[in-house]
Amino acid sequence: MLKCGMSGSQVKVFGKAIQALSRISDELWLDPSEKGLALRSVNSCRSAYGCVLFSPLFFQHYQWSTSVKVNENDSKTSNLNCKLGMKSILPIFRCLNSLERNVENCRIFTRSDQCKVVIQFFCRHGIRRTHNVCFQESQPLQVIFEKSMCSNTLVIQPRVLAEAVVLFTSSQEEVTLAVTPLSVCLKSSSDEPMDLTNSVYSEMFVGPEEFDFFQIGVDTEITFCFKELKGMLTFSEATHAPIAIHFDFPGKPMALSIDDMLLEANFILATLADEPSRASSQQSLCLSQKQK
């Protein structure tokens, strides 16, 4: 069972989280617990995973229970395992600026006997909009990644990172992050095929003084998918929170994270391995994975 409520400004942040996770997968898990409501997503090839955990304090009210009735006429219960199709829920939160202006309150609750998540918007002038989204019983995947064990950690404000990524074209699929104790370079991936008719190779150098925290334990270059970075950046701009980047050597996953009083976000991305035989494709996450 899940019941929670938000204001219009909170709806915008919640919707930005869904938009960011939509860059990872076509599926979204709702995972309520005593820690809050977690939104999870993982792509089909297990090369990208995202989780945004909203604290109970983020909501105007938040209720959950560890079990739900399977049937109204049956006393049997089971845990709430709620997987939604991204194509079903994403259009509801597409026009976020309009929602922020017009929505006074939002309620989200589950009807487990009907396998539905109900999203209600209470708008100005007494207008109420109700969306019923069907969900599938499926346990959410969790990824364990020890960020503190990474040799390199960067913390940067979203405004600075946005100025760096604006150089890249919308068709850019992968980017390379190269670091030394003296500088950080974000550049177009050299592994992508070059088309002389429309290709642009871009580089952006950022000095250590531009970071809130700068720790480089090992010089390295890692290549990863660009769309997940853009998704995390968009979400970070909505929360006005800095992004922390944790990584080591090529082939080992990297983490993009946001840690705020009201929410926590973690994107775990695979990076290209350094061996020539593996340079053409992105590797799956080399992480311990478990089902809840």
N, C-alpha and C positions, 0 to 999 in steps of 0.2 A: 504494500500500500504506500502510495506517495501523495502528499498534498503540500503544495507550496504556493506562495504568492509573492509578486514583485510589483514595483512601481514602474512607470514608463521609462525612467532613466536606467533602471536595472534590466529591463527588457532589452535595451540596446546592447548592453554588455553580454547578456545571455545569448542574444542572437549572433553577436560577433564571434562568440565561442563556437557556435554551430557552423557558421560560415568558415571559420578556420579549420575545423575538423572535416568539413566537406572536401577540402583539398587533399585529404588522406584517403578517404574511402566513401563508398556509396551506402555504408551502413553506420548507424549510430546506436550505442548502448546507453540507456539510462540506468544508473547504478546508485540508488539511494542507500545511505548508511548513517550511522550516528555522526560521522565526520562531515556529512553534507551530501549534496547531490553531485555525483561524478558523471560527466559525459565522456565516453570513450569511443575511439575509432582506430581501426587497424586495416591496412590495405591487404589485398588478396595474396601478394607475394611476400608478406611479412617484412617489408623493408622500411615501413614507417608506421609509427604508433603515436597516438595523441590522447591525452587525458586532461580535462579541465575539471577541477574539483571546486565546487562552490560551497563555502562554509554555511552552516545554518544561519549565521549572522548576516549573510548576504541577502537573505530573503526577509520579507515582512513577516511571514510565518512559514514554518517548516515542520511537517509531520511525516513520519515514516514508520513502517513496521517490518519485522524480519520475515513475516509470512503473510500469505494472502489466501483467501478461499479459492479452491479450484472450481467449486460449483456452489450456488446458493443453497441447494438442497443436500450438499455433502459437507461433512465436517472436516474432510481432508484439506490440508494446507500445503503450500509449497513456497519457496523463496521467489521474490519478484525478479525475474530475469527478462529484461525488456529490450528487444532489439528493434529499431525502427529503420525503415528505408529512408535514406537521405533525401530522395526525390519527393517524399511525402512531407517531410517536416521543413526542408529548406525554404520552399516558397512562402511558408507562413512568416518567416523571419527575414524575408528578402529586403523589404523597404523599411529599414530600421529608423531612418530619420523621420519618416511619417509616423511610425509606431511611437517613437519617443514624444512627438508633438501631440498626438491624439489619444494615446492610451493612458488612462489614469491608473489602472490596476490590471494585473494579469494573474490568472489562477491556472495552475497545472495540477491535474490529479489523474489517477489511474482508475479504470474500471476493469479489474482483472477478470471478472466473470465474462466480459465481452472482449477481452484482449485489446483494450483501447486506452490510449492516452488522450485526455481531453485538455485542450488549451483554450482558455477563454480570455478575451480581451474586453475589458470594460472601458469604453471610450467616452469622449466628451459627448454632450447632448443626449446622454442616456442610451447610447448605442452599445449593444453587446454582440460580439462576434465569437462564435464557437467553432472550433475545429476538432474533429474526432479522427485520430491517427491510429490505425491498427498496428499492433506490435506482435512480434514473434517471440516465443519462449526460447531464450538462448542465453547461456552464461557469458558474462563479459570477460574478455581476456585482460590480464594484467601483465605488465612487463616490469621486471626488476632490473634496475640499472643504478649502480653506485656512482653518483656524480662526484662524490668527494674523492674517489680514487683516480680521477682524471688528472693528468699532468698539467693541462692547460685550461684556464678559466678566464673568460672575458665577460664583463658586465657593461652593457651599453644602453644609453637612452634611445627610445624608439625614433626620436627625431633625427639623431645622428645616423642611425642605421638606414632610415628611409632615404636620406640624402645619398647614401652609398648605392642602394639597390635601384634607385631611379635611373641609373645609367644603363641598366640592362633592358633589353627588348622583351616584349611580351612572349616571344617565341623561345626565349632562353629556357632550356630544360635543366641544365646543371650549372653550378657555379663552384669555384675553387676558393677555399680559404687558406691562405699561406701566412704563417706567423713566424716571427723571430722575436727575441727580447727587445728589439728596437722598433718594430713596425708590424702592422697588419695589412695584408693586401687581399681584397675581394675581387676576383677576376672571372672572366668567362672561362669555362672549362676547355682545356686544350684537347680533350678527347672527343668533343663533338665534331662531326664532319663540317668542313668549311665549304660554303657556297659563296663564291666570289660575287655573285649578283646581288645578294642581300645580307651577307654576314657582317656583323659588327663585333669586334673584339674589344672588350672594355676592362679597365683596371681602376680600382679605387684604393688609394693608400690612406690609412688612418693611423695617426700617431698614438702612442700610449696615453698621452694626456687627455684624449677624447673619451677614454673609458672611465666608468665609475670604479671598476676593479680590473686590474691587468696582471695576470700571472701566466707566464710562459715557461714551462719546465723543459720543453723539448721543441726544437724547430721542426715544423711539419707542414705538409700541404694535404688537405682533405677535400674531396669532391663529393657533393651531395645534391639532391634534387632541390630546385629553386622554388617550386610552388609551395612546399611546406614552410619554407622560410618566410615567404610573403604572407602566408596565412597567419603565422605566429606574429609577424610584424603588425598586421592589421589589428589583431586582437590586443597587442600590447599598446597600440596607439589609443584604443578605446578605453583601456584601463589606466593609461598614463603611468604604466609601470615599466621599469627597465627589463631588458632581456638578458639572461645569463646563458652563456654558451660554454659547454663542457665537452672536451674532446682530447684525443690522444693521437694515434697514428692512423694512416689510411687502412681501411678495412675494418676498423673498430667503430662501433656506433658513436654518434655524438648526441648531445642533449641540448635542446633549447627550452628554457624554463622561465617561468614568472612566479614569484613568491610574494603574495600580498596578504594583508590581514584578512581579507574576505574571500580570497580565492587562490588557487594554486594551479598552474598549468605546466605540463611537461610534454614536449614532442621529442620522441626518440627516433633518430633517422640513421639508416645505414649509410656508410660511405664506401666509395670505390676502393677495392683492394689495390695494392701497389704492384702486384705481379702482372706482367704483360698479358698472361693468359686470362686474367680476370678484369682487365681494364675496360672491356666493352660493355659490361653489365653491372648493375647495382646488386650488392650482396644482401642476403636476408640478415635480419638482426641477429647478431651473435650474442643473444641474451638468454637468461633463464626466464621461461614463461610458465605461467600456471593459471589454472582455472580457479575462480573463487569457489 
